[in-house]
Amino acid sequence: MISSLSLTIEKHFCGETLVDVAIFTEAEKCSDDSSEVTATSTIKKNCCKDEIDVIDGLSEITVNSFEDLDTIQQHVLIAYSYTYIHLFEDLPNLVIPHKDYLPPKLIKDIHVLDETYLI
């Protein structure tokens, strides 16, 4: 989509100094841009200039098919797509071996009875 985009870049110079740059819009002119006719009919010389750069985008987009590729490119594309698809495998279901096991109920505290303590 970006390759088919056309741009217009407009630059406004006063003398040799760049005053404004605009993309898609018109550049702002400086106040001395228009030539004036005074009452004594002297014409002021215009020192400003505009430059317009037009960057044309593609008018036609070419779509290549799989058969247009070389055999090496086809093999690389197939290998890449195969490894990318199998890169994200599902995790196996977790098997909890003691899911239904209930520990026996303790009647007496065996550690206290045997006087074994962890330090």
C-alpha positions in Angstrom: 0.0 0.0 0.0 2.9 2.4 0.8 4.5 1.8 -2.6 1.4 3.1 -4.4 1.3 6.3 -2.4 2.2 9.6 -4.2 3.8 12.5 -2.4 4.1 16.2 -3.2 6.8 18.0 -1.2 6.7 21.8 -1.5 9.7 23.9 -0.4 9.7 27.7 -0.1 13.0 29.6 -0.2 13.7 33.2 0.5 16.9 33.9 -1.2 19.1 30.9 -0.4 17.4 30.2 3.0 14.8 27.4 3.3 11.7 28.9 5.0 9.1 26.2 4.9 8.6 22.6 3.9 5.2 21.0 3.5 4.0 17.6 2.5 0.5 17.2 1.1 -0.2 20.9 1.6 1.0 24.2 0.4 4.1 25.8 2.0 3.6 29.0 3.8 4.9 32.1 2.0 7.0 34.8 3.6 5.6 38.3 3.9 7.9 39.7 1.1 6.7 37.1 -1.4 4.4 39.3 -3.6 5.7 42.0 -5.8 4.2 45.3 -4.9 3.3 48.4 -7.0 3.6 51.5 -4.9 2.2 55.0 -5.6 5.4 56.0 -7.5 5.0 52.7 -9.5 8.3 51.2 -8.6 8.2 47.4 -8.7 9.9 45.5 -5.9 12.0 42.6 -7.1 10.9 39.1 -5.9 13.7 37.1 -4.3 11.5 34.1 -3.1 11.1 30.9 -5.0 9.2 27.7 -4.6 10.3 24.1 -5.4 7.9 21.3 -5.8 9.1 17.7 -5.7 6.6 15.1 -6.9 7.2 11.5 -5.9 5.0 9.2 -8.0 3.9 5.9 -6.6 3.3 2.7 -8.5 0.1 2.8 -10.6 0.1 -0.9 -11.2 0.8 -3.5 -8.6 2.2 -6.8 -9.9 1.2 -10.0 -8.1 3.4 -13.0 -8.5 2.2 -16.5 -8.1 4.0 -19.5 -6.5 4.8 -20.8 -10.0 6.7 -17.6 -10.9 9.3 -18.4 -8.3 12.5 -20.4 -9.0 12.6 -23.9 -7.7 15.1 -22.9 -5.0 12.9 -20.1 -3.8 9.9 -22.5 -3.8 11.8 -24.9 -1.6 12.9 -22.2 0.8 9.4 -20.9 1.0 7.9 -24.4 1.7 10.6 -25.1 4.3 10.1 -21.7 6.1 6.3 -22.1 6.2 6.6 -25.7 7.4 9.0 -24.8 10.3 7.0 -21.7 11.2 3.7 -23.6 11.4 5.3 -26.4 13.6 7.1 -23.9 15.7 4.0 -23.3 17.8 2.8 -26.7 19.0 0.2 -27.2 21.5 1.3 -28.2 25.0 0.3 -31.8 25.9 -2.3 -32.2 28.6 -0.7 -32.2 32.0 -1.2 -35.6 33.7 -1.4 -35.2 37.4 -0.7 -38.7 38.8 -2.0 -38.1 42.3 -5.1 -36.1 41.4 -7.5 -38.4 43.2 -5.2 -39.3 46.1 -6.4 -38.2 49.6 -3.8 -38.3 52.3 -4.7 -40.2 55.5 -6.1 -38.3 58.4 -3.5 -37.7 61.2 -4.7 -38.7 64.6 -1.5 -37.9 66.5 1.4 -35.6 65.6 4.1 -38.2 64.9 6.9 -35.6 64.9 6.1 -34.6 68.4 5.8 -38.2 69.5 9.1 -39.2 68.1 10.7 -35.9 69.1 12.2 -35.2 65.7 12.4 -31.5 64.8 13.9 -29.8 61.8 16.3 -27.1 62.6 
